[in-house]
Amino acid sequence: MTSARHWPQGRLGIDFPKFLRWYGLEVRGEPTPLTGGEDNRLARIATDKGDVVVREYARSGHAEVSAEVALLEHLAADGFPTPMPIFPESGERVALVGGNPIVVFPFVSGSVPAAMTAPLAAQCGALLARMHVSTRDWTDERIPVIDRRDILRQATASDVKLAGARFWRSETRGFLERNAEDLDLLDRLPSGPLHHDLHRRNLLVDGEEIIAVLDFDELNRGPLILDLARWFHYTALEQDDMRLPAGLAEAATSGYQSIRPLTDAELRLLPLAFDLAGIVDAAAFIMWAAPYLGLESIGECLSWKSYLANRAG
């Protein structure tokens, strides 16, 4: 390990040669930090069996990561394009070092797409549907469930003092009140494991073909259309006006339905799910991150700006 390199979120505090011997791997070089992870530390390192990525989870607990690894093993075995975790030759499948879970993956060569296009959007939709079909009836009590309405209720009662907070609280309260019945219906739609973080930077492509879906660290269980809604949210955030392009939304939805047709109820509630994805993301950021980042106004929250730009009705 060379001290000249910058390690996002700090260094992985492990002895790589010793650690990887538990996986039957012999180190052949120095580790290189990989950028992009906000909630984890990543290092790429050459071994006698090819390059691997060592991932340390900085915020997820052992049980959550173990659930993620079990799901990834299933998806990869089912032909879904995500790296199959590499397991140690003995002991726990998820290592625990310094209190943080660590998982080893094979390195996948590919490029992050420069922009979201309609062909890529269609593939994203189809891949989400493939995941949902592959994990139909998948049960694992370790997968967390997010109470999104409770997050919004917390927002309405919060004491955030940023400029625009009164309007933010009022709009959040109004969202809960005017959509109460449909939010109940949303909770009763088909549910299962969600990737919950599918965006351009969590894809690897070869040309226009997606060859790997990465970063399942936000795995949770909920209504399946929320995965598509989260994709809408991320795609909107990348636009100059923060509005979701209709053509990309149509491509992603058509791609999804080519694998798993949506019910009439799912199609009707998809716009609400998109709104929910945006307003919940904004609430979490405003309450739990903005106060520590020096923000002065609610309007500096990009998720809030995008929610306002796209909200139905």
Secondary structure, DSSP 4 states (H G I P E B T S, - for coil): --TTS--TTS---S-HHHHHHTTT--B-S--EE----SSEEEEEE-BTT--EEEEEESSS-HHHHHHHHHHHHHHHHTT-SSPPPBPPSSS-SSEEETTEEEEEEE----B--SS--HHHHHHHHHHHHHHHHHTTT---TTS-B--HHHHHHHHHT----SBTHHHHHHHHHHHHHHTHHHHHHHHTS-EEEE----SGGGEEEETTEEEEE---TT-EEEETHHHHHHHHHHHHHTSTT-PPPHHHHHHHHHHHHTTSPPPHHHHHHHHHHHHHHHHHHHHHHHHHTGGGTT--BGGG-HHHHHHHHH---
